Amino acid sequence: MSAKTIISLCVAALVGVAALALGGDLAMFVNPVGLFLVLGGTVAGVFLAFPWQTIQDLWSQLANLARRKVLSNQELEKIFYDMARLQRAEGALALEEPARAAGNPFLELGVSLVVDGIKPAQIRERLEQEFEFFFSRRSAQRAVLSLMGRLAPALGLAGTMIGLIRMLHTVKDPAAVAEGMSVALLTTFYGIMLANLLILPLERKLGELTRSEAVEMTLITEGVMGLAQDLNGAALQARLESFRRAGGSLRPAGAGIAAKSAELRSWLRNLKAFRPAGSVGHDR
C-alpha cells in the first residue's frame, strides 16, 4: 500500500472520529450487530453474484494497486527507440532482454511475437485479443466494487428497518422508542460511510488505473508493430509521438473505460483506423 493511500485513510479516519466525538459519546455510534449485517450482507451478495475467480482477481489487483507502475509515454518512446536501434544492429533476438527488463507483460508478449517472426497482421490480432481480455477482466473487477457500493447502503437501510420493526413490537415506552431509533439508524450510517469512504473511491482508483494502462497498451501495440515492420528508431519514435498527440481521441468516453463493450469496440475501431505520421502501410 502506498504512502499516499495510507495517509488518505488516516486522514479519513481522523476526520470521522473527530466528527463523531464532537457529536457526543463515541459509544453511541457503536452497534456490532448492525456493522456485521452491513459487512456480512455485502460480502454475501458479492459471493452470490460473481464467481470466485473474479473475486480473487479483484483482491489480487487491489493488493498490488499501489505497486503497479504504468510506463509513461516518454518512457515508452525511449524504450522502442532503443529497441529499434538494437534490432537494426543485432537482430530481433536481441530484443528479448530489454523487453524483459521493462517489466511489462504486454510488452514482453508483443516483442516475443516479433522475435518469433510472426506476420504483422497476426501480431496486431493477437495483441488486440489480449487487449479485449484485459478490458473484460477489469470490467468484471469494477463490477464487483460497483455492486458492493450499492449493497452497503441498501443493507444499512434494511438493518434500520429491522431495528425499527423489532423496536415497535417490543417497546411500549415512547422515550425508549426514540432512544432505540438512534441505534437502528446506525446501520444506515455504516452502509453510507463504507460505500462512500472506501468502496467507491477504490472503484474510481481502479478505473483511473485502467484508463492509464489502456493508453499504455495502445502505445505498446504501435511500438511493437513498428518493430515488426523493421522501422528505424526515428520513424518509430515519430509514430508513437503521433499516437500520443492524438491520445484524447483514442480514449473511450467516460470514466468507466471498461464498463461497456461498445466503448471497447469503439476504441479498437479507432485504433485500427488511425494512421500516425511516418507509418508504413499499417498492417491490415
C-alpha positions in Angstrom: 0.0 0.0 0.0 1.4 3.4 -1.0 2.2 6.2 1.4 -0.5 8.3 -0.3 -3.1 5.7 0.3 -2.1 5.2 4.0 -2.2 9.0 4.6 -5.6 9.3 2.9 -7.1 6.5 5.1 -5.6 8.0 8.2 -7.0 11.5 7.4 -10.4 10.0 6.7 -10.4 8.0 9.9 -9.2 11.1 11.9 -11.9 13.3 10.4 -14.6 10.6 11.0 -13.6 10.0 14.6 -13.4 13.8 15.3 -16.8 14.4 13.8 -18.3 11.6 15.9 -16.6 12.8 19.1 -17.9 16.3 18.6 -21.4 14.9 18.2 -21.4 13.2 21.6 -20.2 10.0 23.2 -18.4 7.7 20.7 -20.1 4.7 22.3 -23.4 5.9 20.8 -22.1 5.1 17.3 -21.1 1.5 18.1 -23.5 -1.2 17.0 -21.7 -4.5 16.3 -24.9 -6.3 15.1 -25.6 -3.5 12.5 -21.9 -3.5 11.4 -22.0 -7.3 11.0 -25.2 -7.0 8.9 -23.7 -4.5 6.6 -20.3 -6.1 6.1 -21.6 -9.7 6.1 -24.5 -8.9 3.8 -22.3 -7.0 1.3 -19.8 -9.8 1.1 -22.5 -12.5 0.8 -24.2 -10.6 -2.0 -20.9 -10.3 -3.9 -20.1 -14.0 -3.5 -23.6 -14.8 -4.8 -23.3 -12.5 -7.8 -19.8 -13.3 -9.0 -17.6 -16.4 -9.5 -14.8 -17.0 -7.0 -12.1 -16.4 -9.6 -13.4 -12.8 -10.3 -13.3 -12.0 -6.6 -9.8 -13.5 -6.3 -8.6 -11.4 -9.3 -10.1 -8.2 -7.7 -8.4 -8.9 -4.3 -5.1 -9.5 -6.1 -5.5 -6.3 -8.1 -6.3 -4.2 -5.0 -3.4 -5.7 -3.1 -1.0 -4.6 -5.9 -2.8 -1.4 -6.8 -0.1 0.9 -5.4 2.8 -1.1 -6.8 1.5 -1.2 -10.4 3.7 1.1 -12.4 2.4 2.4 -15.7 5.0 3.3 -18.2 4.8 7.0 -19.3 4.6 8.0 -23.0 8.1 9.3 -22.9 9.4 6.1 -21.3 7.8 4.0 -24.0 9.1 6.2 -26.8 12.7 5.8 -25.4 12.2 2.0 -24.9 11.1 1.5 -28.5 13.6 3.9 -29.9 16.4 1.9 -28.3 14.8 -1.4 -29.3 14.6 -0.3 -32.9 18.3 0.7 -33.0 19.2 -2.6 -31.3 17.1 -4.6 -33.8 18.9 -2.9 -36.7 22.3 -3.6 -35.1 22.0 -7.1 -33.7 18.7 -8.6 -35.0 15.3 -9.3 -33.4 16.7 -11.9 -30.9 18.4 -9.1 -29.1 15.1 -7.5 -28.1 14.1 -10.2 -25.6 16.4 -8.9 -22.8 15.3 -5.2 -22.9 11.7 -6.3 -23.1 12.1 -8.4 -20.0 13.9 -5.6 -18.2 10.9 -3.2 -18.8 8.8 -5.4 -16.5 5.6 -5.2 -18.6 4.0 -8.5 -19.6 2.1 -6.9 -22.5 5.4 -5.5 -23.9 7.1 -8.9 -23.4 4.3 -10.6 -25.3 4.5 -8.3 -28.3 8.3 -8.5 -28.5 8.2 -12.3 -28.3 5.8 -12.3 -31.3 8.3 -10.1 -33.2 11.2 -12.4 -32.3 9.3 -15.5 -33.4 8.8 -13.9 -36.8 5.0 -13.7 -36.8 3.4 -11.7 -39.5 2.5 -8.1 -38.6 -1.3 -8.7 -39.2 -1.2 -11.7 -36.9 0.7 -9.8 -34.2 -1.8 -7.0 -34.2 -4.7 -9.5 -34.0 -3.0 -11.3 -31.0 -2.4 -8.0 -29.2 -5.9 -6.8 -29.7 -7.2 -10.1 -28.4 -5.1 -9.6 -25.3 -6.4 -6.0 -25.1 -10.0 -7.4 -25.1 -9.2 -9.9 -22.4 -7.7 -7.0 -20.3 -10.9 -5.0 -20.7 -13.1 -8.0 -19.8 -11.2 -8.7 -16.6 -11.2 -5.1 -15.4 -14.9 -4.8 -16.3 -15.7 -7.7 -14.0 -13.4 -6.4 -11.2 -15.0 -3.0 -11.3 -18.5 -4.5 -11.4 -17.7 -6.2 -8.0 -16.8 -2.9 -6.4 -19.8 -1.2 -8.0 -22.2 -3.8 -6.6 -20.6 -3.5 -3.2 -21.1 0.2 -3.3 -24.8 -0.3 -4.0 -25.3 -3.1 -1.5 -23.7 -1.5 1.5 -26.2 1.5 1.8 -29.1 -0.8 0.9 -28.3 -3.3 3.6 -27.7 -0.4 6.1 -31.3 0.7 5.3 -32.5 -2.8 5.7 -30.9 -3.1 9.1 -32.5 0.1 10.1 -35.9 -1.2 9.1 -35.3 -4.5 11.0 -34.3 -2.5 14.1 -37.4 -0.3 13.9 -39.7 -3.2 13.4 -38.3 -5.0 16.4 -38.4 -1.9 18.5 -42.0 -1.0 17.7 -43.1 -4.6 18.5 -41.3 -4.9 21.8 -41.1 -1.4 23.3 -44.1 0.4 24.8 -42.4 3.4 26.3 -42.2 6.3 23.8 -38.9 7.5 25.3 -37.4 4.1 24.8 -38.6 4.1 21.2 -36.8 7.3 20.5 -33.6 6.0 22.0 -33.8 2.8 20.1 -34.4 4.6 16.9 -31.0 6.2 17.0 -29.4 2.8 17.4 -31.4 1.4 14.5 -30.2 4.3 12.2 -26.6 3.3 12.8 -26.8 0.5 10.2 -27.7 3.1 7.5 -24.8 5.2 8.7 -22.4 2.3 8.5 -23.5 1.5 4.9 -23.2 5.0 3.7 -19.7 5.5 5.2 -18.5 2.1 3.9 -19.7 2.8 0.4 -18.5 6.5 0.1 -15.3 6.4 2.0 -13.9 3.1 0.9 -15.6 1.1 -1.8 -16.5 3.8 -4.4 -13.1 5.6 -4.1 -11.4 2.2 -4.7 -13.6 1.7 -7.8 -12.6 5.1 -9.1 -8.9 4.5 -8.5 -9.1 1.2 -10.3 -10.9 3.0 -13.2 -8.2 5.6 -13.4 -5.5 2.9 -13.4 -7.4 1.1 -16.2 -7.5 4.3 -18.3 -3.7 4.7 -17.9 -3.0 1.1 -18.7 -5.2 1.2 -21.8 -3.3 4.2 -23.2 0.0 2.3 -22.3 -1.2 -0.8 -24.2 -2.2 1.3 -27.2 1.3 2.8 -27.5 2.9 -0.6 -26.9 0.8 -2.1 -29.7 2.0 0.6 -32.1 5.6 0.3 -30.9 5.5 -3.5 -31.5 4.0 -3.0 -34.9 6.9 -0.7 -35.7 9.4 -3.3 -34.7 7.6 -5.9 -36.8 7.8 -3.6 -39.8 11.6 -3.0 -39.0 11.2 0.7 -38.7 14.2 2.7 -37.7 14.4 4.4 -34.3 13.4 7.9 -35.5 10.4 6.7 -37.5 9.2 4.6 -34.7 9.5 7.4 -32.2 7.6 9.7 -34.6 4.8 7.1 -34.8 4.5 6.9 -31.0 4.6 10.7 -30.7 1.7 10.9 -33.3 -0.3 8.5 -31.2 0.5 10.4 -28.0 -0.7 13.7 -29.5 -3.9 12.0 -30.7 -4.4 10.1 -27.5 -7.5 12.1 -26.5 -9.4 10.9 -29.5 -8.5 7.3 -28.9 -9.8 7.1 -25.3 -13.3 5.7 -24.8 -15.7 8.3 -23.4 -16.4 8.4 -19.7 -14.5 7.3 -16.6 -15.8 3.7 -16.9 -13.3 2.7 -19.6 -14.1 -1.0 -19.3 -17.7 -0.7 -18.4 -19.3 -1.2 -21.8 -18.4 -3.4 -24.7 -19.5 -0.6 -27.1 -16.7 1.5 -25.7 -14.2 -1.3 -26.3 -15.4 -1.8 -29.9 -15.1 2.0 -30.5 -11.6 2.1 -29.1 -10.5 -0.8 -31.3 -12.1 0.7 -34.4 -10.2 4.0 -33.7 -7.0 2.1 -33.1 -7.3 0.3 -36.4 -8.4 3.3 -38.4 -5.8 5.8 -37.1 -2.7 6.2 -39.2 0.1 8.1 -37.5 2.6 10.1 -39.4 5.5 8.0 -40.6 3.6 4.7 -40.6 4.4 2.4 -43.5 1.3 0.6 -44.8 -0.3 -0.3 -41.5 -0.8 -3.9 -41.2 -4.4 -4.7 -42.2 
